[in-house]
Amino acid sequence: MTTAACTPATAEGWRTLHNRHTGERLRIRRVEREGQTWLELDGTLGPHQEGPPLHIHHFETEEGTVRAGRLSASIDGRVVTVDAGGAAVLPAGSAHRWWNAGDETVHFAGVVRPLVDLDVFLESAFDVINRSRKGRPSLFYMAHLAWRHRQTQTTLFAPRWLQRVLVPAVVLIGTALGRYRGSGWPGCPRSARPAAAGATGAAVEA
């Protein structure tokens, strides 16, 4: 894992992921609430920057509050904007993406519940993105990430029916070419770790 992609957890349990292309910073940590494991999020994205591509968390709901700026999002094709102080909910199973169309940095804080594997997926995704050219993440490594998380996370870079054929084919070719040998390749699952645990019932810092 490159230092550009991830910094070690702090004493409070936060781990920071950084997208070197867009400047997005995302702090994550696991917490126990209501008898479940949740993932706390605390992130920023600079003016006029794109967030993640259209994607689906199949079993996890993402929700939180915009602390500063204006967040724009597409949720199942419906575009919404949320100003500072407003809340946003991205339901499990929804196809969504978000971005910053404004002139000031967006700060968003919230949770993902119940956590399945989003923290592990995100760490690998940031690693692949940071070790690729801007806007052109490696097809071999993104395909491997998509394949091993296919039951829980989907990035909609192509129609889902096409992905069912394309992704395993690319992984098969990548395996034959030796792209996944060892543990130093971008997004290698051996390098992806669950987020550290924060205090039970901890709240995102203001």
C-alpha positions, 0 to 999 in steps of 0.5 A: 500500500502506498503512503499516498493512498493510506495513512496509519490509524490515529489514536482515535482509530481514524485511517485516512485515504487520499486520492492524489488525482482529485484531492479527496480525503476520506477518514474511516473507522469502525464503531459498534452501535446498536449491536452492529458494526458501522463505518464512520466517514469524515471526508472532504472534496475540493471545488469542482471535483468529481467524487466516485463513479456511479456505484452500488453498496448492495447491503450498506446504507450511507448517510450523513450531514454536509458540514460545509459546502454544497454536495451534489449527488445522483441517486437512482438517476435523481439529482439532488443538492445538499447545502451545509447543515443538510442531510443525505441518505444513500440507501442500500441497493441504490445506484449513486454517485456524488461530486462537488460542483461548488466553489468551496470545499465540501465536508461530509461526515456520516456512517455506513450501516451495517458495515459489510466490507466497504472499508476493505473495498475502499482501501483497495480502490484508492490504491488502484486509483493512486497507482494509475494515471488520472481517469484511467485506473488499470483495467486488470486491477479494477477487474480483480477488485470488482470480481472479489467484491461482486456480491457486495459492491458494484462500480457501474463502469459498464452495464451489469450484464456486460460486467458479468462477462467482462470482469471474470474474462479480464481477471482470467487474462490478468492471471495468465499474464502474471499481473497478480503475482506476489503482493505488491500489485495495486489493490492486492487483497493481502494489503487491504485491511479493515478500518481500525476500531474507534470507541464504542458508540463514538460520534464523528467529530465536528 
